[in-house]
Amino acid sequence: MEGLKDEEKDVLEYIQRFAKEEVKPLSREIDLKEEVPQKLIDRMKELGLFASYIPKEYGGYGMSFSFLVRAIEIISKACPSTALVLDGALTLFGEPVLMFGSEDLKKKYLKRITEGEIGGLALTEPGAGSDAAAIKTTAVKQGDSYIINGTKIFISNGRIANFFVVDVVTDQAKGHKGITTFVVDAETPGFKISRDIHKMGIRGSSTVELLFDNVRVPETNMVGKLNEGFRVVMETLDAGRIGIAAQALGIAEASFEEAVIYAQQRKQFGQSISNMEGIQFMISDMATEIEASRLLTYNAAEKWDRHEPCIKESSMAKLFASDVANRVATESLQLFGGYGYTVDLDAERHMRDAKITQIYEGTNQIQRVIIAREVLKELSP
């Protein structure tokens, strides 16, 4: 655990036990019921996980981003839906408020996060996915407030979040330079969940469509400056992608370890299938790719901790780790043979959970565009 303080290493040991003893036994029930039980959220609060990454001046413990990434990885290995509650609260809500919010906004909302309240990010719209600049939700100034109207879709932590970072258009004539970010409380009149979205994987994560019908938000809830919200979005996603890389890493580790244990127990042709060269090739390739994912993810997190530019590194980590998670989940299921295709084992769930990591926080096609753009910048003649 290089790069971590001793106290962070100690806390991670508690998280390991929590994930193994409390989260993992409920993972199948979470998938089937499409809900993370409140008792697990309460336990994460008791363990101080929501306060972990929040600076001490706002009521948190001031632990590093590298610590948070490892916590997300560990919990994702047990249940990525549960990890997403924490990930969304801290990387998608807490991080933009920390980076761009006023002191009053930080004191108002970060303290609530440390107390176990949940946050989320409302960016994606029916017509604006990879093209984040194409959002249509508007905010019109009225006195000392803004009136928000529009629709957001695929919003994680939807039903359990107490507040959201929301990106809206405040000057349509300026394109992406006319986007502004606000914090919107879920109890605000006109803020509605129009429908739940049922998914193939990470089914325990609440994903919804949000409707904003004349939602009045005080100007003091603006995150950053007027018409500079696109920068808030982009920098938030840089951190968020590292969180998704950690989630993908956890899924890959769970898939791999379960399959390797099974391969040593499964006998065919008078021997364990793990003794067969073809199986060993699969195991070695998966182990190598998981280790490479880990190094990319931890490297990106450490750069974020040092406040160094890491657009390329976060995209590389997210791209590679999510592709690996999908390959490993598929190959691991193959090692289980027919049993892997049944719901008797977790292999099929890992495969379903892995897929989303290639899609959200920017599809992997978009990650390749970002990486190429950064490389071309670095190597321009």
SELUM-670098 format. One line per field, with one value per residue (C-alpha): residue in three letters; residue number from 1; x, y, z. Coordinates in steps of 0.1 Angstrom, whole numbers, plus 5000, padded with zeros to 4 digits. Layout:
N
r	[ALA | ...];
k	[NUM | ...];
xx	[X | ...];
yy	[Y | ...];
zz	[Z | ...];
END
This chain:
381
r	[MET | GLU | GLY | LEU | LYS | ASP | GLU | GLU | LYS | ASP | VAL | LEU | GLU | TYR | ILE | GLN | ARG | PHE | ALA | LYS | GLU | GLU | VAL | LYS | PRO | LEU | SER | ARG | GLU | ILE | ASP | LEU | LYS | GLU | GLU | VAL | PRO | GLN | LYS | LEU | ILE | ASP | ARG | MET | LYS | GLU | LEU | GLY | LEU | PHE | ALA | SER | TYR | ILE | PRO | LYS | GLU | TYR | GLY | GLY | TYR | GLY | MET | SER | PHE | SER | PHE | LEU | VAL | ARG | ALA | ILE | GLU | ILE | ILE | SER | LYS | ALA | CYS | PRO | SER | THR | ALA | LEU | VAL | LEU | ASP | GLY | ALA | LEU | THR | LEU | PHE | GLY | GLU | PRO | VAL | LEU | MET | PHE | GLY | SER | GLU | ASP | LEU | LYS | LYS | LYS | TYR | LEU | LYS | ARG | ILE | THR | GLU | GLY | GLU | ILE | GLY | GLY | LEU | ALA | LEU | THR | GLU | PRO | GLY | ALA | GLY | SER | ASP | ALA | ALA | ALA | ILE | LYS | THR | THR | ALA | VAL | LYS | GLN | GLY | ASP | SER | TYR | ILE | ILE | ASN | GLY | THR | LYS | ILE | PHE | ILE | SER | ASN | GLY | ARG | ILE | ALA | ASN | PHE | PHE | VAL | VAL | ASP | VAL | VAL | THR | ASP | GLN | ALA | LYS | GLY | HIS | LYS | GLY | ILE | THR | THR | PHE | VAL | VAL | ASP | ALA | GLU | THR | PRO | GLY | PHE | LYS | ILE | SER | ARG | ASP | ILE | HIS | LYS | MET | GLY | ILE | ARG | GLY | SER | SER | THR | VAL | GLU | LEU | LEU | PHE | ASP | ASN | VAL | ARG | VAL | PRO | GLU | THR | ASN | MET | VAL | GLY | LYS | LEU | ASN | GLU | GLY | PHE | ARG | VAL | VAL | MET | GLU | THR | LEU | ASP | ALA | GLY | ARG | ILE | GLY | ILE | ALA | ALA | GLN | ALA | LEU | GLY | ILE | ALA | GLU | ALA | SER | PHE | GLU | GLU | ALA | VAL | ILE | TYR | ALA | GLN | GLN | ARG | LYS | GLN | PHE | GLY | GLN | SER | ILE | SER | ASN | MET | GLU | GLY | ILE | GLN | PHE | MET | ILE | SER | ASP | MET | ALA | THR | GLU | ILE | GLU | ALA | SER | ARG | LEU | LEU | THR | TYR | ASN | ALA | ALA | GLU | LYS | TRP | ASP | ARG | HIS | GLU | PRO | CYS | ILE | LYS | GLU | SER | SER | MET | ALA | LYS | LEU | PHE | ALA | SER | ASP | VAL | ALA | ASN | ARG | VAL | ALA | THR | GLU | SER | LEU | GLN | LEU | PHE | GLY | GLY | TYR | GLY | TYR | THR | VAL | ASP | LEU | ASP | ALA | GLU | ARG | HIS | MET | ARG | ASP | ALA | LYS | ILE | THR | GLN | ILE | TYR | GLU | GLY | THR | ASN | GLN | ILE | GLN | ARG | VAL | ILE | ILE | ALA | ARG | GLU | VAL | LEU | LYS | GLU | LEU | SER | PRO];
k	[1 | 2 | 3 | 4 | 5 | 6 | 7 | 8 | 9 | 10 | 11 | 12 | 13 | 14 | 15 | 16 | 17 | 18 | 19 | 20 | 21 | 22 | 23 | 24 | 25 | 26 | 27 | 28 | 29 | 30 | 31 | 32 | 33 | 34 | 35 | 36 | 37 | 38 | 39 | 40 | 41 | 42 | 43 | 44 | 45 | 46 | 47 | 48 | 49 | 50 | 51 | 52 | 53 | 54 | 55 | 56 | 57 | 58 | 59 | 60 | 61 | 62 | 63 | 64 | 65 | 66 | 67 | 68 | 69 | 70 | 71 | 72 | 73 | 74 | 75 | 76 | 77 | 78 | 79 | 80 | 81 | 82 | 83 | 84 | 85 | 86 | 87 | 88 | 89 | 90 | 91 | 92 | 93 | 94 | 95 | 96 | 97 | 98 | 99 | 100 | 101 | 102 | 103 | 104 | 105 | 106 | 107 | 108 | 109 | 110 | 111 | 112 | 113 | 114 | 115 | 116 | 117 | 118 | 119 | 120 | 121 | 122 | 123 | 124 | 125 | 126 | 127 | 128 | 129 | 130 | 131 | 132 | 133 | 134 | 135 | 136 | 137 | 138 | 139 | 140 | 141 | 142 | 143 | 144 | 145 | 146 | 147 | 148 | 149 | 150 | 151 | 152 | 153 | 154 | 155 | 156 | 157 | 158 | 159 | 160 | 161 | 162 | 163 | 164 | 165 | 166 | 167 | 168 | 169 | 170 | 171 | 172 | 173 | 174 | 175 | 176 | 177 | 178 | 179 | 180 | 181 | 182 | 183 | 184 | 185 | 186 | 187 | 188 | 189 | 190 | 191 | 192 | 193 | 194 | 195 | 196 | 197 | 198 | 199 | 200 | 201 | 202 | 203 | 204 | 205 | 206 | 207 | 208 | 209 | 210 | 211 | 212 | 213 | 214 | 215 | 216 | 217 | 218 | 219 | 220 | 221 | 222 | 223 | 224 | 225 | 226 | 227 | 228 | 229 | 230 | 231 | 232 | 233 | 234 | 235 | 236 | 237 | 238 | 239 | 240 | 241 | 242 | 243 | 244 | 245 | 246 | 247 | 248 | 249 | 250 | 251 | 252 | 253 | 254 | 255 | 256 | 257 | 258 | 259 | 260 | 261 | 262 | 263 | 264 | 265 | 266 | 267 | 268 | 269 | 270 | 271 | 272 | 273 | 274 | 275 | 276 | 277 | 278 | 279 | 280 | 281 | 282 | 283 | 284 | 285 | 286 | 287 | 288 | 289 | 290 | 291 | 292 | 293 | 294 | 295 | 296 | 297 | 298 | 299 | 300 | 301 | 302 | 303 | 304 | 305 | 306 | 307 | 308 | 309 | 310 | 311 | 312 | 313 | 314 | 315 | 316 | 317 | 318 | 319 | 320 | 321 | 322 | 323 | 324 | 325 | 326 | 327 | 328 | 329 | 330 | 331 | 332 | 333 | 334 | 335 | 336 | 337 | 338 | 339 | 340 | 341 | 342 | 343 | 344 | 345 | 346 | 347 | 348 | 349 | 350 | 351 | 352 | 353 | 354 | 355 | 356 | 357 | 358 | 359 | 360 | 361 | 362 | 363 | 364 | 365 | 366 | 367 | 368 | 369 | 370 | 371 | 372 | 373 | 374 | 375 | 376 | 377 | 378 | 379 | 380 | 381];
xx	[5000 | 5026 | 5015 | 4992 | 4996 | 4997 | 4963 | 4948 | 4962 | 4946 | 4912 | 4915 | 4918 | 4885 | 4870 | 4883 | 4864 | 4833 | 4832 | 4839 | 4817 | 4788 | 4786 | 4795 | 4769 | 4742 | 4754 | 4730 | 4701 | 4711 | 4711 | 4677 | 4659 | 4676 | 4684 | 4713 | 4699 | 4699 | 4718 | 4749 | 4747 | 4744 | 4774 | 4795 | 4785 | 4795 | 4829 | 4835 | 4836 | 4816 | 4837 | 4870 | 4879 | 4863 | 4889 | 4891 | 4879 | 4846 | 4841 | 4859 | 4891 | 4911 | 4922 | 4938 | 4921 | 4943 | 4927 | 4892 | 4901 | 4913 | 4881 | 4860 | 4880 | 4876 | 4838 | 4833 | 4850 | 4821 | 4793 | 4799 | 4763 | 4772 | 4805 | 4787 | 4768 | 4801 | 4817 | 4788 | 4787 | 4824 | 4838 | 4807 | 4793 | 4819 | 4848 | 4832 | 4820 | 4855 | 4872 | 4849 | 4823 | 4823 | 4833 | 4796 | 4787 | 4814 | 4804 | 4767 | 4770 | 4803 | 4794 | 4761 | 4782 | 4803 | 4771 | 4761 | 4739 | 4742 | 4751 | 4750 | 4758 | 4730 | 4746 | 4734 | 4702 | 4682 | 4700 | 4733 | 4755 | 4790 | 4784 | 4781 | 4780 | 4747 | 4726 | 4693 | 4682 | 4680 | 4684 | 4669 | 4678 | 4650 | 4660 | 4685 | 4676 | 4676 | 4647 | 4656 | 4636 | 4645 | 4652 | 4682 | 4686 | 4707 | 4713 | 4731 | 4721 | 4688 | 4663 | 4688 | 4706 | 4698 | 4713 | 4728 | 4754 | 4734 | 4747 | 4724 | 4724 | 4724 | 4734 | 4723 | 4741 | 4775 | 4774 | 4796 | 4807 | 4772 | 4769 | 4766 | 4767 | 4744 | 4737 | 4700 | 4684 | 4662 | 4634 | 4631 | 4596 | 4594 | 4622 | 4608 | 4619 | 4599 | 4609 | 4633 | 4656 | 4660 | 4694 | 4713 | 4740 | 4748 | 4711 | 4713 | 4723 | 4693 | 4693 | 4666 | 4653 | 4649 | 4624 | 4630 | 4598 | 4604 | 4629 | 4640 | 4677 | 4694 | 4722 | 4744 | 4742 | 4762 | 4793 | 4821 | 4813 | 4784 | 4789 | 4820 | 4802 | 4817 | 4851 | 4834 | 4820 | 4852 | 4874 | 4847 | 4848 | 4886 | 4882 | 4851 | 4869 | 4895 | 4867 | 4851 | 4885 | 4887 | 4852 | 4862 | 4893 | 4873 | 4849 | 4878 | 4895 | 4863 | 4857 | 4893 | 4898 | 4865 | 4873 | 4909 | 4897 | 4871 | 4897 | 4918 | 4889 | 4873 | 4885 | 4883 | 4903 | 4917 | 4932 | 4924 | 4917 | 4941 | 4969 | 4960 | 4982 | 4953 | 4937 | 4970 | 4974 | 4940 | 4949 | 4983 | 4968 | 4940 | 4965 | 4988 | 4960 | 4945 | 4979 | 4983 | 4949 | 4958 | 4990 | 4973 | 4945 | 4967 | 4990 | 4962 | 4949 | 4984 | 4986 | 4952 | 4965 | 4995 | 4971 | 4990 | 4972 | 4959 | 4934 | 4953 | 4960 | 4924 | 4911 | 4938 | 4929 | 4892 | 4896 | 4920 | 4905 | 4870 | 4880 | 4900 | 4870 | 4849 | 4875 | 4882 | 4845 | 4839 | 4869 | 4862 | 4827 | 4842 | 4863 | 4832 | 4817 | 4780 | 4778 | 4790 | 4760 | 4736 | 4725 | 4738 | 4772 | 4783 | 4801 | 4771 | 4765 | 4801 | 4798 | 4766 | 4781 | 4813 | 4797 | 4786 | 4822 | 4828 | 4799 | 4795 | 4818 | 4824 | 4823 | 4855 | 4853 | 4854 | 4883 | 4903 | 4896 | 4907 | 4939 | 4948 | 4942 | 4964 | 4992 | 4991 | 4993 | 5023 | 5041 | 5032 | 5062];
yy	[5000 | 5025 | 5061 | 5057 | 5068 | 5042 | 5053 | 5049 | 5014 | 5006 | 5019 | 4998 | 4967 | 4976 | 4981 | 4947 | 4931 | 4951 | 4942 | 4905 | 4899 | 4924 | 4934 | 4903 | 4880 | 4905 | 4910 | 4886 | 4899 | 4935 | 4924 | 4907 | 4934 | 4962 | 4981 | 4986 | 4981 | 5011 | 4991 | 4990 | 5027 | 5033 | 5010 | 5030 | 5061 | 5045 | 5034 | 5070 | 5063 | 5093 | 5115 | 5099 | 5121 | 5153 | 5178 | 5182 | 5218 | 5206 | 5179 | 5150 | 5130 | 5145 | 5112 | 5110 | 5103 | 5072 | 5059 | 5066 | 5048 | 5017 | 5018 | 5018 | 4989 | 4968 | 4974 | 4969 | 4935 | 4926 | 4946 | 4974 | 4987 | 4994 | 5010 | 5033 | 5049 | 5060 | 5068 | 5090 | 5109 | 5117 | 5118 | 5130 | 5154 | 5161 | 5166 | 5194 | 5212 | 5209 | 5222 | 5250 | 5257 | 5288 | 5285 | 5288 | 5260 | 5237 | 5243 | 5237 | 5205 | 5188 | 5186 | 5168 | 5143 | 5136 | 5128 | 5102 | 5121 | 5111 | 5132 | 5126 | 5142 | 5151 | 5157 | 5132 | 5140 | 5121 | 5139 | 5146 | 5116 | 5116 | 5151 | 5168 | 5202 | 5194 | 5196 | 5214 | 5218 | 5255 | 5279 | 5314 | 5341 | 5355 | 5378 | 5361 | 5327 | 5306 | 5287 | 5253 | 5234 | 5202 | 5165 | 5144 | 5107 | 5077 | 5095 | 5073 | 5074 | 5088 | 5078 | 5079 | 5112 | 5142 | 5166 | 5167 | 5187 | 5197 | 5212 | 5236 | 5260 | 5297 | 5312 | 5292 | 5315 | 5306 | 5268 | 5249 | 5283 | 5290 | 5261 | 5267 | 5242 | 5243 | 5222 | 5213 | 5198 | 5168 | 5182 | 5214 | 5219 | 5209 | 5184 | 5150 | 5115 | 5107 | 5070 | 5044 | 5028 | 4991 | 4978 | 4947 | 4952 | 4972 | 4966 | 4976 | 5012 | 5035 | 5049 | 5074 | 5100 | 5134 | 5161 | 5198 | 5217 | 5253 | 5243 | 5274 | 5273 | 5302 | 5319 | 5310 | 5273 | 5280 | 5258 | 5279 | 5309 | 5318 | 5301 | 5282 | 5250 | 5230 | 5232 | 5219 | 5190 | 5181 | 5182 | 5163 | 5135 | 5133 | 5123 | 5102 | 5081 | 5071 | 5059 | 5039 | 5024 | 5013 | 4998 | 4979 | 4967 | 4953 | 4935 | 4920 | 4908 | 4891 | 4874 | 4862 | 4849 | 4830 | 4814 | 4804 | 4788 | 4768 | 4758 | 4742 | 4723 | 4712 | 4678 | 4667 | 4639 | 4629 | 4662 | 4697 | 4719 | 4744 | 4719 | 4722 | 4745 | 4762 | 4771 | 4783 | 4806 | 4822 | 4826 | 4842 | 4867 | 4877 | 4881 | 4903 | 4925 | 4930 | 4940 | 4965 | 4979 | 4983 | 5002 | 5025 | 5032 | 5039 | 5060 | 5082 | 5085 | 5095 | 5122 | 5135 | 5137 | 5157 | 5181 | 5173 | 5173 | 5137 | 5139 | 5113 | 5091 | 5090 | 5082 | 5055 | 5040 | 5040 | 5027 | 4999 | 4987 | 4986 | 4967 | 4943 | 4939 | 4928 | 4904 | 4889 | 4885 | 4867 | 4844 | 4837 | 4826 | 4804 | 4787 | 4778 | 4762 | 4755 | 4764 | 4799 | 4805 | 4798 | 4821 | 4796 | 4813 | 4850 | 4847 | 4858 | 4888 | 4899 | 4898 | 4920 | 4944 | 4948 | 4961 | 4995 | 5004 | 5007 | 5031 | 5056 | 5085 | 5087 | 5057 | 5040 | 5053 | 5088 | 5078 | 5069 | 5103 | 5120 | 5100 | 5106 | 5143 | 5145 | 5125 | 5146 | 5177 | 5164 | 5153 | 5182 | 5194];
zz	[5000 | 4990 | 4990 | 5020 | 5055 | 5083 | 5096 | 5061 | 5059 | 5093 | 5081 | 5049 | 5071 | 5087 | 5053 | 5041 | 5070 | 5064 | 5027 | 5033 | 5063 | 5058 | 5022 | 5003 | 5020 | 5008 | 4973 | 4956 | 4976 | 4966 | 4929 | 4931 | 4951 | 4932 | 4964 | 4987 | 5022 | 5045 | 5071 | 5048 | 5042 | 5079 | 5085 | 5060 | 5079 | 5112 | 5098 | 5088 | 5050 | 5040 | 5061 | 5050 | 5020 | 5033 | 5047 | 5084 | 5083 | 5070 | 5095 | 5077 | 5083 | 5055 | 5041 | 5006 | 4973 | 4970 | 5001 | 4987 | 4955 | 4974 | 4995 | 4964 | 4950 | 4981 | 4984 | 4947 | 4950 | 4973 | 4957 | 4932 | 4937 | 4974 | 4964 | 4940 | 4969 | 4984 | 4950 | 4939 | 4972 | 4973 | 4937 | 4919 | 4945 | 4971 | 4946 | 4925 | 4957 | 4971 | 4939 | 4930 | 4957 | 4979 | 5015 | 5025 | 5001 | 5014 | 5050 | 5041 | 5022 | 5029 | 5066 | 5056 | 5036 | 5066 | 5086 | 5060 | 5037 | 5000 | 4970 | 4933 | 4899 | 4874 | 4840 | 4814 | 4795 | 4769 | 4741 | 4758 | 4768 | 4755 | 4742 | 4776 | 4760 | 4744 | 4776 | 4773 | 4809 | 4815 | 4845 | 4842 | 4868 | 4888 | 4916 | 4938 | 4925 | 4893 | 4880 | 4865 | 4839 | 4821 | 4823 | 4835 | 4829 | 4841 | 4874 | 4900 | 4937 | 4923 | 4951 | 4980 | 4973 | 4994 | 4969 | 4935 | 4915 | 4885 | 4852 | 4833 | 4804 | 4816 | 4782 | 4752 | 4728 | 4742 | 4738 | 4763 | 4776 | 4787 | 4812 | 4849 | 4879 | 4909 | 4940 | 4941 | 4972 | 4965 | 4986 | 4965 | 4951 | 4914 | 4917 | 4908 | 4901 | 4869 | 4867 | 4879 | 4854 | 4856 | 4845 | 4834 | 4861 | 4892 | 4898 | 4935 | 4925 | 4923 | 4888 | 4878 | 4854 | 4871 | 4861 | 4870 | 4869 | 4878 | 4905 | 4924 | 4935 | 4954 | 4935 | 4965 | 4954 | 4923 | 4921 | 4906 | 4884 | 4861 | 4827 | 4838 | 4846 | 4817 | 4834 | 4867 | 4847 | 4830 | 4862 | 4881 | 4855 | 4857 | 4894 | 4887 | 4861 | 4886 | 4908 | 4880 | 4873 | 4910 | 4907 | 4875 | 4893 | 4922 | 4899 | 4880 | 4912 | 4925 | 4892 | 4889 | 4924 | 4925 | 4891 | 4901 | 4933 | 4914 | 4887 | 4914 | 4928 | 4895 | 4883 | 4847 | 4829 | 4863 | 4873 | 4884 | 4854 | 4868 | 4858 | 4822 | 4801 | 4783 | 4816 | 4830 | 4800 | 4808 | 4844 | 4837 | 4812 | 4836 | 4865 | 4844 | 4831 | 4866 | 4879 | 4851 | 4858 | 4895 | 4886 | 4862 | 4887 | 4917 | 4896 | 4885 | 4921 | 4933 | 4906 | 4917 | 4953 | 4942 | 4922 | 4890 | 4856 | 4851 | 4823 | 4803 | 4832 | 4845 | 4811 | 4806 | 4840 | 4833 | 4797 | 4805 | 4839 | 4825 | 4794 | 4816 | 4839 | 4810 | 4796 | 4830 | 4839 | 4806 | 4809 | 4845 | 4837 | 4810 | 4836 | 4855 | 4824 | 4825 | 4862 | 4854 | 4832 | 4861 | 4888 | 4914 | 4912 | 4911 | 4878 | 4857 | 4880 | 4878 | 4840 | 4841 | 4866 | 4846 | 4815 | 4828 | 4836 | 4798 | 4795 | 4823 | 4832 | 4794 | 4771 | 4763 | 4728 | 4743 | 4765 | 4735 | 4719 | 4751 | 4754 | 4718 | 4722 | 4752 | 4736 | 4705 | 4727 | 4745 | 4714 | 4691 | 4671];
END
